[in-house]
Amino acid sequence: MIQFTLKCDNDHQFDSWFQSSGAFDKLQAAGMVACAICGSSSVEKAVMAPRVQDSRSRPATSLTPAPEPAAANPLTTPQNPAERALADMRRNIEENSEYVGLKFAQEAREMHSGDAPERAIHGEAGPDEAKALIEEGVPVTPLPFIPGRKTN
């Protein structure tokens, strides 16, 4: 795979990946390369600097960088107030309710009909099951996250 910086006749620049330089040439000749911004098919390679790493600057023992520690991973750390609120809500739901897994619809129906003791539960239900519960008057709501499955 190779990445090219491309430029259209409207002076828009964008990057795109191709299987090879020859693949880009074939696609361009067939008129199948278009500007990602305006859609113009008059696209050519822009001047770009190659991304070559000097062997002296690369560590001798490893070709791949070490993974970041989990605490420093920005994908698992809430980045803004909305993400923090969702993380807090998830923690609160998981600490204060019972995970019933794929038996959620059955458990919710039994509690609604009085056949099971009422308690806070969360679990998983398909779209058809959730719709049926709502149509039956069972008070349920979708969660904005996928519950963590408990294996034991």
C-alpha positions as CSV (number, residue, x, y, z in Angstrom):
1,M,0.0,0.0,0.0
2,I,1.1,3.5,-0.7
3,Q,-0.3,6.9,0.3
4,F,-0.3,9.8,-2.1
5,T,-1.1,13.4,-1.5
6,L,-3.4,14.4,-4.4
7,K,-4.4,17.8,-5.7
8,C,-7.4,18.6,-7.9
9,D,-7.9,21.4,-10.5
10,N,-9.7,23.4,-7.8
11,D,-6.6,23.4,-5.6
12,H,-8.0,21.0,-3.0
13,Q,-5.4,18.7,-1.4
14,F,-6.2,15.3,0.1
15,D,-4.5,12.0,0.9
16,S,-5.5,8.6,-0.5
17,W,-4.2,5.1,-0.3
18,F,-3.5,2.9,-3.3
19,Q,-2.3,-0.7,-3.8
20,S,0.7,0.6,-5.7
21,S,1.9,3.5,-7.8
22,G,0.8,1.5,-10.9
23,A,-2.6,1.0,-9.5
24,F,-3.0,4.8,-9.0
25,D,-1.9,5.4,-12.6
26,K,-4.5,2.8,-13.9
27,L,-7.3,4.3,-11.8
28,Q,-6.4,7.8,-12.8
29,A,-6.3,6.9,-16.5
30,A,-9.8,5.3,-16.2
31,G,-11.1,8.5,-14.5
32,M,-11.8,6.7,-11.3
33,V,-9.8,9.0,-9.0
34,A,-11.9,12.0,-7.8
35,C,-11.3,14.8,-5.4
36,A,-12.6,13.9,-1.9
37,I,-13.7,17.5,-1.4
38,C,-15.4,18.7,-4.7
39,G,-15.6,15.5,-6.7
40,S,-13.5,16.7,-9.7
41,S,-11.9,13.9,-11.6
42,S,-9.0,16.1,-12.7
43,V,-6.6,14.9,-10.0
44,E,-2.8,14.6,-10.0
45,K,-0.2,13.7,-7.5
46,A,1.0,16.7,-5.4
47,V,4.5,17.3,-4.3
48,M,5.1,15.4,-1.1
49,A,8.1,14.4,1.0
50,P,8.6,10.7,1.4
51,R,8.3,9.2,4.9
52,V,11.6,7.4,5.3
53,Q,13.0,6.7,8.7
54,D,16.8,6.9,9.1
55,S,18.2,3.6,10.4
56,R,20.3,5.5,12.9
57,S,17.3,7.0,14.5
58,R,15.5,3.7,14.8
59,P,16.1,1.6,17.9
60,A,18.3,-1.4,17.1
61,T,16.3,-3.9,19.3
62,S,12.8,-3.3,18.1
63,L,11.1,-2.2,14.9
64,T,7.8,-1.5,16.6
65,P,7.2,1.0,19.4
66,A,6.1,-0.3,22.8
67,P,2.4,0.0,23.5
68,E,1.3,2.9,25.7
69,P,0.2,2.1,29.2
70,A,-3.5,1.6,29.6
71,A,-3.8,4.7,31.8
72,A,-2.3,6.9,29.1
73,N,-4.6,5.5,26.3
74,P,-6.8,8.3,25.2
75,L,-9.4,5.9,23.7
76,T,-10.3,4.5,27.2
77,T,-10.0,7.7,29.1
78,P,-13.1,10.0,29.0
79,Q,-12.0,13.2,27.2
80,N,-14.9,15.6,27.8
81,P,-17.8,16.2,30.2
82,A,-20.2,14.1,28.1
83,E,-17.9,11.1,28.0
84,R,-17.3,11.4,31.8
85,A,-21.1,11.5,32.4
86,L,-21.6,8.4,30.3
87,A,-18.7,6.6,32.1
88,D,-20.2,7.6,35.5
89,M,-23.7,6.4,34.4
90,R,-22.3,3.1,33.2
91,R,-20.4,2.6,36.5
92,N,-23.5,3.4,38.5
93,I,-25.8,1.0,36.5
94,E,-23.3,-1.8,36.7
95,E,-22.7,-1.3,40.4
96,N,-26.4,-1.0,41.3
97,S,-28.2,-3.5,39.1
98,E,-27.9,-7.2,38.3
99,Y,-26.6,-8.2,34.9
100,V,-29.0,-10.9,33.5
101,G,-27.4,-11.2,30.1
102,L,-29.5,-12.6,27.2
103,K,-32.3,-13.4,29.6
104,F,-33.2,-9.7,30.0
105,A,-36.5,-9.8,28.1
106,Q,-37.7,-12.9,30.1
107,E,-36.6,-11.4,33.4
108,A,-38.3,-8.0,32.7
109,R,-41.6,-9.7,31.7
110,E,-41.5,-11.9,34.8
111,M,-41.0,-8.8,37.1
112,H,-43.6,-6.8,35.2
113,S,-46.2,-9.6,35.6
114,G,-45.3,-10.2,39.3
115,D,-43.8,-13.6,38.8
116,A,-40.4,-12.5,39.9
117,P,-39.3,-10.0,42.6
118,E,-38.7,-6.5,41.4
119,R,-35.1,-5.4,41.2
120,A,-32.8,-3.3,39.1
121,I,-31.5,-5.4,36.1
122,H,-29.6,-4.7,32.9
123,G,-28.8,-7.1,30.1
124,E,-29.2,-7.6,26.4
125,A,-32.1,-7.8,24.1
126,G,-32.4,-7.7,20.3
127,P,-34.4,-4.9,18.6
128,D,-37.5,-7.2,18.1
129,E,-37.4,-8.2,21.8
130,A,-37.1,-4.6,23.0
131,K,-39.9,-3.5,20.7
132,A,-42.2,-6.3,22.0
133,L,-41.4,-5.4,25.6
134,I,-42.4,-1.7,25.0
135,E,-45.6,-2.8,23.2
136,E,-46.5,-5.0,26.2
137,G,-46.0,-2.0,28.5
138,V,-42.9,-3.3,30.2
139,P,-40.8,-0.2,31.3
140,V,-37.5,-0.6,29.6
141,T,-34.9,1.8,28.1
142,P,-31.9,1.2,25.9
143,L,-28.5,1.9,27.4
144,P,-26.0,4.1,25.5
145,F,-23.3,1.4,25.9
146,I,-22.9,-2.4,25.6
147,P,-22.9,-4.1,29.0
148,G,-19.7,-5.9,29.9
149,R,-20.4,-9.6,29.8
150,K,-19.8,-11.6,33.0
151,T,-18.4,-15.0,32.3
152,N,-18.6,-16.6,35.8
